[in-house]
């Protein structure tokens, strides 16, 4: 997979899926010139998601100006695409009636997504703009925990009893005025609203009018519990190729439906989260964050690292006598530690990913750990050979070569094992395997790298 | 987002979306006992994707035994879920007629995915099993470059002329016997097969029979070029909430269609790739890899790091005189370097992600770099305060505190800038921003960390 086409900044600027640099420059110019009609003309052909991206990427001053000039055109679609980091700011900048009009057009899942992070007065104002049944649906959804399937679902579901025929169903759909914007299945429910199966629209369209719905249901049918964690929901959609899945409460009653586009967005956010957590960025990061927010997201793990790095310092300080005797050791010791850090990071990234995709389970954990141990030994031997020979020749001391080689082997094994055992242990403890694994593992490889190298040196060279 | 529910190994073993540990143990026991009927009974209720996962996670010996016992039941669905790393092995282990039967059931995009990594004889054998029109479709798809939209699409598209009415279309769908397993749109084409719009099935079902298709098309319609990189296709699906998108050749003629489930799988693979590349794992990693394959995936960047780490050694060796005079410096110097490494990794992860999601563009690059610079200064000051005070008190030397603090500030700024400038530069050069960024950035922070610390120490303390 390493020979895939790269994503480049050039490609991004000319790609089919983002406004070009020239368009953005023209939009900025229209904003600066206070030219509303020109701005409308430039934004009109763009997709709501791209307009939202442009609003996010503008400077705060230009953003306010654009919102003022364009406020009449900000609809539900644009509003639901706006990043949560600036959502409150955008809503506050818009006239009340524009926001009210926008949310009335939105599906309930988008309204939930919009209001869940707003403070109480803003939220109340938006809910007040909805008609009664939508408001009830949004409030029902907000009663489920954050990041649950209940928050992700939309309450608009197309249902039918299983004894209906295709013809009856089509007639019903033609009569019904309030259908969801997008739907992919008709969910079959019994009289107590327990979902019993679903029929794809393709099947419905290609079957004769007299066929009963219960006879053309899909094998792929499965329901999702409303309190299921949204990350697991996204995994299930990807694993089982679901397009939509009915959501049920604890009495197995239908309360809503989740569609794949929302699951895909969650999968993407989960990725972001794993990547940032592995790198020690504490909170979600947004392109709109300022320097103080950015610094604050990152400081916690930096401070932790300051203390864990002091462990390395402590280890080294025990060998000051050795270093004084042979100061070259001070120069060479970071090589072993740093190569161990890379190996630990490699092993860690593979393990965290395998845990997320359920490829690393309690069934094969022992085998995977053994594999890492062997792989660490193999690479340790290979690197030891290069470093040992290089060190011997460069410094004219075969024994120095032996010290470097020995420390390298030890530390590569520690790195490979640490990279898989740390996330496995965190996971067994019910903690997120990505969280802080990086700091643990690099501390481990630093400490062991310095210790192995300096103690071998003390033993062999002094 | 950091307070989301964690994914745990426990949760994974009891979750609704993977076979339980007990089920896997029972399956292993049935395989070991050579008990075919029991194995059938255990696997029958499972989803094809879960059966494939179990096959992947078994030891190679058990895997062969399972394939022998279960070969009659291996169908196209299971086969297309099998990880590419062991696909060849699985196909070779199955009787020819089982494979032939399985591929005949599959949609053409799944056949393409199955055969594209097989060697020529296996591929020819599978293609020979297809009927003529499917074989032509697969061969047409294979003519597009690897990782392109052309490889991802399925050739089965439901099309209709725009002047057809809803009624005519439904009658056609009822008559047509060879419809795709899943379809979400009817694509409107002109007589030269240029796609001109599409109609969702929900719209088709809810409109009266006499409505013309051309009057109920969707705004979301957009086509994808067959040579578009699949990662960009996945981005477009997520950005524009597409469910399916027609694929066109260079003459804008319809050649196939991509559905969101395939785009979601690509998004997931792209993420894996970014994560592993950032961590310096060269190739795709699979749970089925043995230790030698694992070692080989990781050795290249370890060797590179061996050499870049030697740069640090070179820097330190220029200060041997300083270290000999004050050997405590050898113990303290990794603190500054290591904290810089974490800061660089943080900045890097945020930048690589922002480039992938088009949040970091040439339009806001300058602003983002400035923000990183300021954030680096802020965190540098904070960390310098802690480390400087701690160092002063612990070693009773305020000047040592000043050296530690000064080096920390310099290196935090270098880390924050390096973390964003390295991937931006790689991206401008048309290279993958994730590739090797980690090694570059940690080398930079190591070298600068040691240099800043030791040169300040030489200047101030000696």
Interface residues (C-beta under 8 A of the other chain):
Chain A: X1 X2 X4 X5 X6 X7 X8 X9 X10 X11 X12 X13 X15 X16 X17 X18 X21 X24 X25 X47 X49 X50 X53 X56 X57 X59 X147 X170 X173 X174 X176 X179 X180 X182 X183 X184 X200 X201 X202 X204 X205 X206 X207 X208 X225 X228 X229 X231 X232 X235 X236 X237 X238 X239 X240 X241 X242 X243 X260 X261 X263 X264 X265 X267 X268 X269 X271 X272 X273 X274 X275 X276 X277 X278 X279 X280 X281 X282 X283 X284 X285 X286 X287 X289 X290 X291 X292 X294 X295 X298 X299 X301 X302 X303 X305 X306 X309 X310 X312 X313 X314 X316 X317 X320 X323 X324 X327 X328 X330 X331 X332 X333 X334 X335 X337 X338 X339 X341 X342 X343 X345 X346 X347 X348 X349 X350 X352 X353 X354 X355 X356 X357 X358 X359 X360 X361 X362 X363 X364 X367 X368 X370 X371 X372 X373 X374 X375 X378 X379 X382 X383 X386 X387 X412 X424 X427 X428 X429 X430 X431 X432 X433 X435 X438 X439 X442 X446 X450
Chain B: X1 X2 X4 X5 X6 X7 X8 X9 X10 X11 X12 X13 X15 X16 X17 X18 X21 X24 X25 X47 X49 X50 X53 X56 X57 X59 X147 X170 X173 X174 X176 X179 X180 X182 X183 X184 X200 X201 X202 X204 X205 X206 X207 X208 X225 X228 X229 X231 X232 X235 X236 X237 X238 X239 X240 X241 X242 X243 X260 X261 X263 X264 X265 X267 X268 X269 X271 X272 X273 X274 X275 X276 X277 X278 X279 X280 X281 X282 X283 X284 X285 X286 X287 X289 X290 X291 X292 X294 X295 X298 X299 X301 X302 X303 X305 X306 X309 X310 X312 X313 X314 X316 X317 X320 X323 X324 X327 X328 X330 X331 X332 X334 X335 X337 X338 X339 X341 X342 X343 X345 X346 X347 X348 X349 X350 X352 X353 X354 X355 X356 X357 X358 X359 X360 X361 X362 X363 X364 X367 X368 X370 X371 X372 X373 X374 X375 X378 X379 X382 X383 X386 X387 X424 X427 X428 X429 X430 X431 X432 X433 X435 X438 X439 X442 X446 X450
